[in-house]
């Protein structure tokens, strides 16, 4: 029997990779709810403004998905606004689909569940590895608001749910606010072109500490698995590659991909937003020189977000025991997570 998937945020890094996964597996039709057209062949795009209830209702007027995957968010100036807007995104979609017979809703949040929102990011020191049963942090966090919207709708409608908490996402995407792979690829390309040192921009703690990341392909498999595995119903899950590493080990490997040397770590943060403050015109010259797709620097690199991840002053890695016990055994080599994303960015003429 064919399942009907609705992916909220289908053009983002998670939504697009999930769409590819579901369509490749067979047995799914896929609709995508987003402002813009999905690049994934086979996705029916339903265009709307996710924070406008009438727009969402109109887009979903004829939709009857069996499975809803919520992968969208919108960054706001304050966490109070993040809570209001991002809670509304979830509520608007689920209210528009009320009474349509949804079987399962999957919500993607992230490790800020344990680290706190941008305003107070990584100011507490929760015990590592992070485990799903750890209590919520005090204060506002839009992930908690989104979870509560799913829980409330589940009680009204009777569908099952799953919550997915990836760490830093690594994978192919263009125009995504949180894509470290594209950001570091752009940074390395500029360093190679200009002779600037390829210096790790983060904190001494991140340089030395154990950490992990989430390949977006692993996340897509995890979303698919939880949505179709009865034992995974009504549970929250961490989802990471299954490999831990230290940045001082990985950084030279990323440099080698681009044919450059990794600079010695300077002992203190060198934020990319500062290093790359003058890089817009440089990137435009690189785009012209190598006949790349015409993307402004701000579209392909999110220096602020990579700085936030690499600037943390605490150790951060995640336990996957809950998923393993229920049968999700996928593993992804982290170096390959980056280099596979770099390969695809090159193939699509996003980077030289």
C-alpha positions in Angstrom: 0.0 0.0 0.0 1.3 3.4 -1.0 2.0 5.8 1.9 1.4 9.6 1.4 4.1 11.8 2.9 3.8 15.5 3.5 7.2 17.1 4.1 6.9 20.5 5.8 10.0 22.4 4.7 10.7 20.2 1.6 13.3 22.5 0.1 15.6 22.5 3.2 18.6 20.3 3.9 16.5 17.8 5.8 13.4 18.0 3.8 15.1 17.5 0.4 17.2 14.6 1.5 14.2 13.0 3.1 12.2 13.3 -0.1 15.0 11.7 -2.0 15.1 8.8 0.5 11.3 8.2 0.5 11.0 8.3 -3.3 14.0 6.0 -3.8 12.6 3.4 -1.5 9.4 3.0 -3.4 5.9 2.9 -1.9 5.6 6.6 -1.2 4.0 9.6 -2.8 5.6 12.8 -1.6 4.2 16.3 -1.3 6.3 19.2 -0.1 5.0 22.3 1.8 7.3 25.2 1.2 7.5 28.7 -0.2 9.5 27.6 -3.3 9.6 24.7 -5.7 11.3 21.5 -4.6 14.4 20.6 -6.7 13.6 16.9 -6.1 12.0 15.2 -9.1 8.8 13.5 -8.0 7.8 15.9 -5.2 4.5 17.8 -5.6 5.1 21.2 -4.2 2.3 22.9 -2.3 3.3 26.5 -1.9 2.3 28.6 1.1 3.4 30.9 3.9 3.8 28.5 6.8 3.1 31.2 9.4 -0.1 32.3 7.7 -3.0 30.0 8.7 -5.3 30.8 5.7 -2.3 30.2 3.3 -1.6 26.8 4.9 -5.2 25.8 4.9 -5.5 26.7 1.2 -2.3 24.8 0.2 -3.5 21.7 2.1 -7.2 21.8 1.1 -6.9 18.6 -0.9 -4.2 16.9 1.0 -4.7 13.7 3.1 -1.2 12.5 4.0 -0.7 9.4 6.0 2.6 10.7 7.4 3.7 14.2 8.1 7.4 15.2 8.5 8.0 18.6 10.0 11.5 19.8 9.1 10.9 23.6 8.9 11.8 26.5 11.2 12.3 30.2 10.9 14.9 32.1 12.8 13.7 35.2 14.7 15.4 38.0 16.6 14.5 36.7 20.1 13.7 33.3 21.5 10.2 34.5 22.5 9.6 35.2 18.8 11.2 31.9 17.8 8.7 30.2 20.1 5.7 32.1 18.7 6.6 31.7 15.0 7.9 28.2 15.1 5.2 26.9 17.3 2.7 28.4 14.9 4.3 26.6 11.9 3.6 23.2 13.6 0.1 24.3 14.8 -1.0 25.7 11.5 -0.1 22.5 9.6 -1.7 20.1 12.1 -4.8 22.2 12.5 -5.2 22.4 8.7 -5.0 18.6 8.5 -7.4 17.9 11.4 -9.7 15.0 10.8 -7.8 13.8 7.7 -6.6 10.5 9.2 -2.9 11.2 9.8 -1.1 8.1 11.0 2.2 9.5 12.2 3.9 12.9 12.7 7.7 13.2 12.8 9.2 16.4 14.1 12.9 17.3 13.6 14.4 19.5 16.2 18.1 19.2 17.3 20.8 19.3 20.0 19.7 22.8 21.2 17.2 20.7 23.1 20.1 20.0 25.5 22.2 23.2 24.9 19.5 25.9 25.0 18.4 28.5 22.4 20.7 30.9 20.5 20.2 33.6 23.2 21.7 31.3 25.9 23.4 28.7 23.7 25.7 26.3 25.5 25.7 28.3 28.7 24.8 25.2 30.8 26.9 22.1 30.9 24.7 19.0 30.6 26.2 15.7 31.2 27.6 13.9 28.0 26.6 11.9 26.2 23.2 13.6 25.8 20.4 11.2 26.4 16.8 11.5 25.4 15.5 11.2 29.0 17.4 14.3 30.2 14.9 16.9 31.5 14.2 20.1 29.6 16.3 23.1 30.4 14.6 26.0 32.2 13.5 29.0 30.1 12.1 29.4 26.6 13.1 27.0 23.8 11.2 26.8 20.5 11.9 23.1 20.2 9.9 22.5 23.4 7.0 24.6 22.0 7.1 22.6 18.7 7.1 19.3 20.7 4.1 20.4 22.8 2.2 21.3 19.6 2.7 17.8 18.3 1.8 16.2 21.6 -1.4 18.2 21.9 -2.5 17.4 18.3 -1.6 13.7 18.9 -4.0 13.6 21.8 -6.8 15.2 19.7 -6.2 13.2 16.5 -4.9 9.9 17.7 -1.8 9.8 15.5 1.6 8.5 16.7 4.6 10.7 16.8 8.4 10.7 16.8 10.9 13.5 17.7 14.3 13.5 16.0 17.2 15.4 17.6 20.2 15.6 15.2 23.5 17.3 16.0 25.2 19.6 13.5 23.8 18.6 10.0 26.2 17.7 7.3 25.0 17.2 3.7 24.2 18.7 0.4 22.1 21.9 0.5 22.2 25.4 -1.0 20.6 28.3 0.7 20.3 26.6 4.1 20.9 28.5 7.3 22.7 25.7 9.1 24.8 23.8 6.6 28.4 23.5 7.9 29.6 21.4 5.0 28.8 24.2 2.5 30.2 26.8 4.8 33.5 25.1 5.3 33.7 24.3 1.6 33.4 28.0 0.8 35.9 28.9 3.5 38.4 26.4 2.2 37.9 27.5 -1.4 38.5 31.1 -0.5 41.6 30.2 1.5 43.0 28.2 -1.5 42.3 31.0 -3.9 43.7 33.8 -1.8 46.5 32.0 0.2 44.8 32.8 3.5 45.5 30.2 6.2 42.9 27.5 6.7 42.6 28.0 10.4 40.1 26.2 12.7 37.8 29.1 13.7 36.4 27.6 16.9 37.2 27.4 20.6 40.0 25.4 22.3 37.3 23.2 23.9 35.9 22.2 20.5 39.4 21.7 19.0 40.2 19.2 21.8 36.9 17.7 22.9 35.0 14.7 21.7 32.0 15.6 19.5 29.9 14.1 16.7 27.7 15.3 13.8 24.7 14.1 11.8 24.9 13.2 8.1 21.6 14.3 6.7 21.3 11.0 4.9 21.4 9.2 8.3 18.7 11.6 9.5 16.5 10.9 6.4 16.9 7.1 7.0 16.1 7.6 10.7 12.9 9.6 9.9 11.8 6.9 7.5 12.6 4.1 10.0 10.7 5.7 12.9 7.7 6.5 10.8 7.3 2.8 9.7 8.5 1.0 12.9 5.8 0.5 15.5 8.2 0.1 18.4 9.5 3.6 17.7 6.1 5.3 18.1 5.7 8.1 20.6 9.4 8.4 21.5 12.1 11.0 21.1 15.5 10.1 19.5 19.0 11.4 19.2 20.3 10.8 15.7 24.0 11.1 14.8 26.5 9.3 12.6 27.6 6.8 15.3 31.2 8.0 15.2 32.8 10.4 17.6 35.9 12.5 16.7 37.9 15.5 17.6 38.2 18.5 15.4 42.0 18.5 15.7 41.9 15.1 13.9 39.3 16.0 11.3 40.5 19.5 10.3 43.6 18.3 8.4 41.5 15.8 6.5 39.1 18.5 5.3 42.1 20.6 4.3 43.6 17.7 2.3 40.4 17.4 0.2 40.9 21.0 -1.0 44.7 20.5 -1.6 45.7 23.0 1.1 47.5 22.7 4.5 45.6 23.0 7.8 47.1 26.0 9.7 48.3 25.3 13.2 45.5 26.0 15.7 46.1 29.5 17.2 44.8 28.7 20.6 41.8 30.9 20.6 38.7 31.4 18.4 39.0 33.1 15.0 35.3 33.4 14.0 34.5 33.0 10.4 32.2 36.1 10.5 35.3 38.1 11.2 37.7 36.3 8.9 35.2 36.4 6.0 33.8 39.9 6.6 35.4 41.1 3.3 34.9 37.9 1.4 31.7 38.8 -0.6 33.6 40.3 -3.6 36.2 37.6 -3.4 33.6 35.0 -3.7 32.0 36.8 -6.6 35.3 36.7 -8.4 35.7 33.0 -7.7 32.2 32.3 -9.1 33.0 34.2 -12.3 36.5 32.7 -12.7 35.3 29.1 -12.4 31.8 29.6 -14.0 30.0 28.5 -10.9 26.3 28.8 -10.3 25.6 32.4 -9.5 25.1 32.4 -5.7 25.9 35.2 -3.4 28.2 34.3 -0.5 25.4 34.7 2.1 23.4 32.0 0.2 26.0 29.3 0.2 27.7 30.0 3.6 26.2 30.5 7.0 29.3 31.7 8.9 27.3 32.7 12.0 25.9 29.2 12.5 29.2 27.4 12.1 30.8 29.9 14.5 28.1 29.0 17.0 28.7 25.3 16.7 32.5 25.5 16.7 32.7 28.2 19.3 31.1 26.2 22.1 33.1 25.9 25.2 31.7 22.6 26.4 31.8 19.0 25.2 28.8 17.9 23.1 28.0 14.4 21.8 25.0 12.2 21.8 23.9 8.7 22.9 22.2 6.6 20.3 21.3 3.6 22.6 17.5 4.1 22.3 17.6 3.8 18.5 20.1 0.9 18.6 17.9 -1.1 21.0 14.9 -0.7 18.6 16.9 -1.8 15.5 18.2 1.3 13.9 21.8 0.3 13.2 22.9 2.7 10.5 26.5 4.2 10.7 28.2 6.9 8.7 31.9 7.7 8.5 32.2 11.4 9.3 35.0 12.3 7.0 32.9 10.9 4.2 29.9 12.9 5.3 31.9 16.1 4.5 33.7 14.9 1.4 30.6 13.4 -0.2 28.8 16.8 0.4 31.9 18.5 -1.1 31.8 16.2 -4.1 28.2 17.0 -4.8 28.7 20.8 -4.3 31.5 20.5 -6.9 29.4 18.4 -9.3 26.6 21.0 -9.2 29.1 23.9 -9.7 28.4 25.4 -6.3 32.1 25.4 -5.4 35.2 25.2 -7.6 
